Amino acid sequence: MESVSQLIDEYDHVNEFIFYTATNIPGKGCDETLFDVQIASCCSCTDGCATTCSCLDCGNGELNYCNGLLVDSKLFSSSCGNGGCLVECGSRCLCEATKCENRVVQFGPVAGLNIESFAAKGFGVTSKKPLLKGQFVCEYAGEIIGEEEATKRRIGDNTNYIFTLNEYVGDQRVKTIVDATCIANIGRYINHSCDPNCVVIPVRVDSIVPRLCIFSLKDIGIGEEITYKYGDIDHHGQENVDLGKLKACLCGSDKCAKYLPFNS
Ligand SMILES: C[S@@+](CC[C@H](N)C(=O)[O-])C[C@H]1O[C@@H](n2cnc3c(N)ncnc32)[C@H](O)[C@@H]1O
């Protein structure tokens, strides 16, 4: 456990054994070739992609962002990868990057994030500036690894930094497993809440490999803990879940399910 109670994500972790990465990188067991597969869309908009843009066709054609904030229809329907595909304009697009309304997460985390100690939960993240509903906070970035490798790495791991994103293409579940244990950004320090103020939404920029992007679900005040709901599978109502293997949740919300969600 790191010994410093506060830091800003200036691309240095306090623990020398954690290496900074701004976005996902290929790790053991993942299909590295996927990182080179480009998103099919590219636009040539001259209006700042403010009304229509062919890059929005991968979703429902509606704008992704309004004044830099994720629109409600995407914020509340795309929770943990169940919604349509959110694609930003990328390097092959001919629109002007600095004026394009469809580029947000590619510019990096919001300024002013803090890492603080939250007692038994360990470190957590707050903001030194108020955040608005729909604001991009940061990515959950790390190594993308294969399933077998994830199973190996989970063994004996008390503090878990492996996040599985499940996306559904028709009947098929497509998994993206990100391990932020050793290679990560500030997203690795965000704790779970059963009544979260943020959500993880997959966003694609250039590559078909998703970025796990954390957006605020509501306005968040200075110093308020930033949280999202881990995973998309609750143990509620499920049979054969060994509660002894689940970790107690200390989120303290009225809606607390008592255990951290099980996600695989
Ligand atoms: C991705 S890390 C979050 C950062 C972590 N607190 C730290 O100090 O590095 C996930 C781990 O944080 C802890 N954690 C996160 N949310 C929690 C919660 N609501 N209740 C208890 N522990 C929590 C658990 O140990 C969990 O495995």
The ligand as an SDF file (V2000), in Angstrom:
LIG
                    3D

 27 29  0  0  0  0  0  0  0  0999 V2000
   -9.6230   -0.5810   -8.0080 C   0  0  0  0  0  0  0  0  0  0  0  0
   -9.1780   -0.6380   -6.3280 S   0  0  0  0  0  0  0  0  0  0  0  0
   -9.6770    0.9370   -5.7210 C   0  0  0  0  0  0  0  0  0  0  0  0
   -8.5480    1.6770   -5.0410 C   0  0  0  0  0  0  0  0  0  0  0  0
   -8.1120    1.0950   -3.7210 C   0  0  0  0  0  0  0  0  0  0  0  0
   -8.9910    1.5590   -2.6520 N   0  0  0  0  0  0  0  0  0  0  0  0
   -6.6590    1.4190   -3.3830 C   0  0  0  0  0  0  0  0  0  0  0  0
   -6.3400    1.8240   -2.2770 O   0  0  0  0  0  0  0  0  0  0  0  0
   -5.8010    1.2780   -4.2660 O   0  0  0  0  0  0  0  0  0  0  0  0
  -10.3780   -1.7650   -5.7330 C   0  0  0  0  0  0  0  0  0  0  0  0
  -10.2210   -2.1490   -4.3000 C   0  0  0  0  0  0  0  0  0  0  0  0
  -10.5160   -1.0500   -3.4360 O   0  0  0  0  0  0  0  0  0  0  0  0
  -11.2560   -1.5000   -2.3150 C   0  0  0  0  0  0  0  0  0  0  0  0
  -12.6260   -0.9540   -2.3960 N   0  0  0  0  0  0  0  0  0  0  0  0
  -13.1510   -0.2550   -3.4100 C   0  0  0  0  0  0  0  0  0  0  0  0
  -14.4090    0.1030   -3.1430 N   0  0  0  0  0  0  0  0  0  0  0  0
  -14.7040   -0.3870   -1.9460 C   0  0  0  0  0  0  0  0  0  0  0  0
  -15.8750   -0.3690   -1.1390 C   0  0  0  0  0  0  0  0  0  0  0  0
  -16.9830    0.2310   -1.5190 N   0  0  0  0  0  0  0  0  0  0  0  0
  -15.8310   -1.0200    0.0460 N   0  0  0  0  0  0  0  0  0  0  0  0
  -14.7030   -1.6490    0.4510 C   0  0  0  0  0  0  0  0  0  0  0  0
  -13.5720   -1.6910   -0.2560 N   0  0  0  0  0  0  0  0  0  0  0  0
  -13.5670   -1.0700   -1.4530 C   0  0  0  0  0  0  0  0  0  0  0  0
  -11.2880   -3.0170   -2.3920 C   0  0  0  0  0  0  0  0  0  0  0  0
  -10.1570   -3.5040   -1.7200 O   0  0  0  0  0  0  0  0  0  0  0  0
  -11.1720   -3.2540   -3.8750 C   0  0  0  0  0  0  0  0  0  0  0  0
  -10.6560   -4.5380   -4.1750 O   0  0  0  0  0  0  0  0  0  0  0  0
  1  2  1  0
  2  3  1  0
  2 10  1  0
  3  4  1  0
  4  5  1  0
  5  6  1  0
  5  7  1  0
  7  8  2  0
  7  9  1  0
 10 11  1  0
 11 12  1  0
 11 26  1  0
 12 13  1  0
 13 14  1  0
 13 24  1  0
 14 15  1  0
 14 23  1  0
 15 16  2  0
 16 17  1  0
 17 18  1  0
 17 23  2  0
 18 19  1  0
 18 20  2  0
 20 21  1  0
 21 22  2  0
 22 23  1  0
 24 25  1  0
 24 26  1  0
 26 27  1  0
M  CHG  2   2   1   9  -1
M  END
$$$$
